[in-house]
């Protein structure tokens, strides 16, 4: 029997979209394949208060006549105005005005600030500031500080990976083809591995602007599952990525998800319908193989520049400076302008742990398996997270590593202060142990995914189901016993969820 779900169809847009944006999205169409549009899949532009002026190297060819600013088809996601997409005001947190791509001294300075002068955490170079293990008895303030420092550590490391990705994508734009394409793919894998851990730390600046201290930076960096291949392909033709408004265009054609398609998919076909402008007007077909490769490379460079700018904004938001979100979190109940009490802050942090319940279990596993109401066929492989890079399994592993960092401790092997220590402090050591056992069981189930998830869904469905139920064993404990033992509130996205 399939697990039952009882989610509200209009669940406050997953607590991510600002209310003003919801009013601006009348007429937005969503791609329909074998599944119905999920309730949270509302495409919006994610325009920032301060536009990030990410500019590509500009090495691509000239756009075809009449190709600029073509609105996407019904299969390609939301419509945009002009080439840069609709731009409602107040759609996200502040982003830095970084000129052309936020490279060099700007991002180096932001990382240095975020790490207290420790350097950039470059791959193979300087390290981001480690999370120190506190001494003495457990305190809630200590737990909040550990969570903040871990979020800062992941943001710092991601900024370093994003910088390497931007450098590789820029090199690809200068010289499309191998080996520059292989280097860009490797850089994307390295960046997404860190980001998938950082996904668990979606509180504060990474969270929705509806949440305390939220700046919508997560969706600016990685908008999955809000991704439209057709929209990306339409912007390849229109060269919207080369326009000044690209950084405030629809998020479903920017960020790490768009980069995956651009650097991993080498096919010359497109996913738009015959009625799309690029097919009806044959502007896509007019692109030769060389021109298509160049435009994808230029697009990748522009998208990577935008990701790097957002990564710098995230690192700066967590920097240990006066007025930063880190200060607001660690001073909860003691002068914080965001959190009146420690419990308010702990609720915000604990909400982030529900990523493994909703995004990981329901979206990354349940949807492809056909376990959710929005998949109306036995399986929905198009709902898989990373079909071009075949990295869906790696993403699951990284998500669970991130969860362990937050729940058990941010150090190697779970060292440091985490929610398990709080459970032991309140006399729930047995629950802490059972949750750690369930986490280890989920990790083991993911490690057993061979072949990768994309193939296993077809060739060995039982293994994918085993992962689903192993993760469910963990999320059931989070939703019931953890929140009860620690007097935490369920996030709105889990209220009424009976699966």
N, C-alpha and C positions, 0 to 999 in steps of 0.2 A: 504494500500500500504506500502511496506517495505521502510524504509529510504534508500536513495541511498548513496553509498560510492564511492569515486574516488581516492583511495590511489594508489600511485605508488608501483609496486610490489617490487622494490628494493630500498627502501626508506632509503638508507644509514644505513641499519640495525638498524633503530630506533635511530640513532645517538648514539648507544651504543658501537658497536664493533670497536675496533681499525682496521684501514685499513689493517695493516699487517696481522691480523688474517683472514680477508676475503680471502686473497690469499692462505691461508693454509687450506681452508676448502673444496677443491675440493674432491668430492667423498662422502661427508657427506650425509647420508640418513636420512629421517625424517619419523616418524610414520604417517601412513595414516589410519584414521578411517572414520567417515562419513563426515569429512571436509578435504579440501585441506590444505597443510601446509601454515600457514599465512606468509606474507612477512617478518615479523620480526623474525620468529622462526628459526634462524640459530644457531645451537649448536656450542659452542666453549669451550675451556678448561678454560678460565679465569685464566691462570697461572699468578701468581704474580712475581714481580721482586725479592722479598725475600720470599722463600718458607716457609710456616707455617708448622712446624713439628708436627701436631696434631696426637697423638698416642692414640689408644684405650687401655682399660685395658688389652686386650689380653687374655680374659677368654674363647674365643670361641674354638670350636673343630678344628681339623686339616682339611685342605681342601682336597676334594676328589682328587684322582689321576688324573692328567691331567686337572684339572679345572682351574688352574691359568691363568689369562690373556686372557681368551676367548674373542674374539672380539664380540661386540653385533650384533644381527641380524638386518635385515632391518627394523623390527618393533620396535627396541629398541633405535633408535637415532643414534648419531654419533659414529664413530669407534674411538677406542683409541689404543695407542701403549703400549704394555705390559699391566700391570694391572692398571696403573695410568692414562691412557688416553694420547692423544697427547699433547705435551707441547711446543707450539710455544713460542718464546721469545717475551718479551714486551707486554704480553697480559693483563696487568692490573696494578693497582697501587701497591705501595709497601705494603707489609704486614710484620708484625713483626716476627722475628725469635723467636718463643716462646717455643721452646723445646717440651714438651709433653702436649700440650693442653691449654696453656695460662691460667692456673689457679693460684689461690693464690695471691702472692705479685705482680706479673706482672700486672694482670688486676686490682687489687686494686689500684696500683699506677697510672695506666692510667686513671682510673675513677676519682681519687682524683685530678689529674692534669687537667682533663677536666672540673671539677667543681670548680676550683680555691681553692681546699682544702676542699670542702664542704662534702666530703665523697662519698660513692658509690651509693646512691639511692637504696639500697637493699629493696626488698619488705618487708614492715613493719619495716624498719630500717631507716638509714640516708637518707636524701633527696638530690636529685640533685639540683644544683643551680637554683632557680626560675628565670623567665624572668621578669626583672623589667620594670614597666610601665614608659616611659620617661615623663619628665615634660617639659613644654614650647611649643612653636609652632612646627608644623610639619616640618621635614626636611627629605630629601632623605637619608642622612647619618644615621639619626635615624631609618628609616625604615630598612635599611640594617643591622644595629646593632641588631634590634629586630628579624629579620629573622635569623641572625647568632646565636643569643642566644637561639632561639627556636629550631633550628637544634641541637645545643649543648645539650640542655635539653633533647630532644628525644633520641639522641645518648647515653647520659649518662644513661637514664632510661633503654634503651634497653640493654646496656651492663650489667646492674644489673640483668635484666630478663634472659639474655643469660647465666650468671653465674649460676643462679638458675636452668636453663634448663640443663646445663652441669652436675651439681651435681646430678640432678634427673636421667639423662640418665646414668651416671656412676653407680649410685645405682642399676638401672635396669640391667646393664651388670653384676653386681656382683650377683644379685638375680632375674633372669627373672621371670615374673608372677605377679599376684596381691599380695599386693597393690602397688608394685614399678612401675608397668606399669601405673596404674591410676595416680600416682604422676607425672610420666613423661608426661602423656597427659595433666594434669593440668598445668604443667610448660610450655609446648609448647603453650597452649592457652594463657597464660599470656604473653609470649614472642612475639607471633605473633600479639597480640592486640596492643602492643606498636609499633612493626615494621610496621604495616599497617598504623599507623599515620605517622611514619617516612618516609614512601614511598613518601609522598608529598614533602619532603625536598630533592629531588634528584637533588641537585646542589652542586658543589664542590666535595669533596671526594667520595660521593655516586654515582656521575654521571659517564657517560662514559668517558673514557680517551680521547675521541675526544672533550670533552667540557672543558671549562676553569677550571683548578684545578682538573679535574676528575681523579679518581683512580679505577673506576669499582667496588667499594666496595658493591654497591647494589646487583649486580648480584652474587657476591661471597657469600652474605648472603642469598638472596632469589631470585632464578633464574626464578620463574614462569613468563611466561608460558613455559619456557624451562625446562621441567621436563620429564624424561623417566622412567616409572616404570620398564620396561624391563631392562634398564641399571642398575638400582638399584639391581634388582634380579640377574642379571649376576654377579654383584660385591659381592652379598651375597655368591654366590657359589665360586667365585675366591678368596674371602677374600681380595679384593683390598683395602678395607677400613683399613686393617692392615698394608699396605705397606707404606714406607716413602713418596712415591709420591702422596698419596691420596689427599693432600691439593692442588695439582696442576692438579688434574684430571678433567674430564669434569664437568662443573657446573650443568648439568642436572641430576646428581646423588649425589649432595651434598646439603648442606644448609638446611634451614627451610622446604623447599618443600619435600626433601628426608626424613627428620625427621618425617613429617606428616605420610607418608606411613609406616615408620618403627615402630612407636609407636601406630598407630591407626588401621592398617590393620592386622587382625589376621588370615586371610585365608592362606591355604597351596598351592593355585594355583599360577601361574605366568602369566604375560601378554606377554611373548615372543612367537614367532612363533614356529612351529614344527622344523624349520630349525636352530633355535638358538642352539648354542653349548650345553647350559644347558638342552635342551630338546632332541636334537638329540643324545647326549651322555648320557642322563638320569642321569646327575649329580645332577640336581634339585630333581628328584624323589628319589635319594639315600639319601637325607637329611631326617632324622626322625623329628618328630614334636619338640622334645626337642632341637635337634641340630639347627633346623631352628629358633626357638625362641631365642636361645643363640646368633646366628649369627646376627639376627636383632638387638638384644640388644647391642652387641658389635659395630655394624655398627652405631647405634644411638649415642653411646658414642663418637665415632670418629667424626661423623658429628657435634655433639654438641660442641666438643672441637674446631673444625674448625670455627664454627659460633662464638664462644666466642672470638677466636683470631681476627677475622675480626671485631667484635663489638668493641674490644679494639682499633684496628687500627682506626676505624671511630671516636671514642671518642677522641683519641689523635690528630687526624687531625683537629678537631674542638676546641681543647684546646686553651684557651686565652694566648698563648705564642708567642714569637717572631718567625716569619716565618710560623706560622700556616695558614691554609686557612681562619680561622676566621679573622685574621689580614689582609689578602689580600682582603677579601670581605669588611670589614668595612673601609678600607683605600682606597677604589676605587676612582681613580682620584686624590689621595693625596699620591702618592708614592707606590701604589700597583704594584707589579710585574706581576699581573694577569689581572687586569682591569684598562685600561687607563682612563676610565671615570665612573662616577656614573651610567650613563645610561647603559653602558655595563654590569655592575653588576646587575642592576635592570632587565635587559633583561634575564640574567641567572636565577635569582630568579623567575621571572614571568613565564619562561618556565616550571618550576616545577609544576605550577598550572595546566598545561595541562594534568597532570596525570589523572584528573577526566574526561577529554574528551576522551583520547585514551584508557588507561588501564581500567578505571572503566566503562565508557559508552560502548566503542566499544568491549573490550576484555571480561570483566567480565559479561556484560549483552548482548551486541549485538551478540556476537558469539553463546552463548547457545541458544538465541532466533532465530537464523537463519537470522539475519539482516545484516550480513556481507558476502562479496563475497566468503570468504574462508569456509563458511558452505554451503554445497550443498544439504542439506536435511531440512525439516521443522524446526527441532531443532537439536542442537548438544550438548547434555548433557555432553559428554566427555570433552567439553571445559570449564566446570565449574571449578572454582579455587580450591575448597577445598572439594573434594568428599569423602575423607576418614574421616575427622573430622567433616564433615557437617557444616563447619564454614564460608561458602561463604557469608551469610548474615551479620555475625559479621564483616567480613573484609570490606564490604561496609560501615557499620556504622563507623568503625575506619578510613577509608579513608576520609570520610566526616568530621570527627572530625579534622583530620590533615589539611584538606583544610581550615576549619574555623580558626585554629590556625594561618595559614599563611596569610589568607585574612583579617581576622578581628582582631586577636590578640591572643597571645599564652596563656594568662591567663584563669582562669576559666570563662566559659560563653563568651569567646571572648574578654576579657579585654586585653588592651594593644594596641600597634601600629600595624597596618596592612595596606593592600592595600586600604581598604575602607577609611581610613583616607587620603590617597593620593588623592583619587577621590574627597573627600569633599574639599580638599585644592585647587584643580583645578576647582571647581565649578560644579562638577558632583555628588552632593549629591543624586540626584534622582536615578542615576545609582547604587550608592553604596547601597541604600535602596532596589532597585529591585533585586540586586544580593544577598543580605542577605535574602530577601523573597524567592528567588529561591532556595537558599541553605537550608532554613528551610523546603521548600516544598519537596526537595529531601530527607532530613532526615526523614520527616514524612512518605514519601512513603516507605522508607526502613523499618521503624518501623512497617509498616503495612504488611510486608512480614510474613505471618503466614498461612501455615507452612513455614519452611525455604526454601531458594532459590532452593535447590536441589530437594525438593518435589514440590514446587510451580510451577516449570517449567513444570511439568506434570499435576498437579491437578488444578492449578489456574493460567494459563498463563497470564490472564489479569492483575493480580497483578504485575507480573514481568515486563510486558510491561509498566505498570504505573510507575514503578521505572525508567525504561529506559527513558521515556519521561520527567519525573521530573528532572532527571539528565541532559537531553538534554536542558531543559529550562535554566539551569545554564550555561552549556558549550557554548550555542549559545551566551550568553551575554559575556562570556570570549573571544571568538574568534572574535567577531565583535566590540562591544561597548567598552569593557575594553581596548583592545590594542589600539584602536583609541583615546580614551580619554587621555590615559597616554603616547601616542606616543611610544608604545612598539612594538617589532618585534614578528611576529608569529614564533614559533619554526618550524623547517623544517618538523617535523612529521605532522603538521597541514596544511602546504601549499598545496593548491589544493584540500582540503577536503571540499566537498560540501554538506555533510549530515546535 
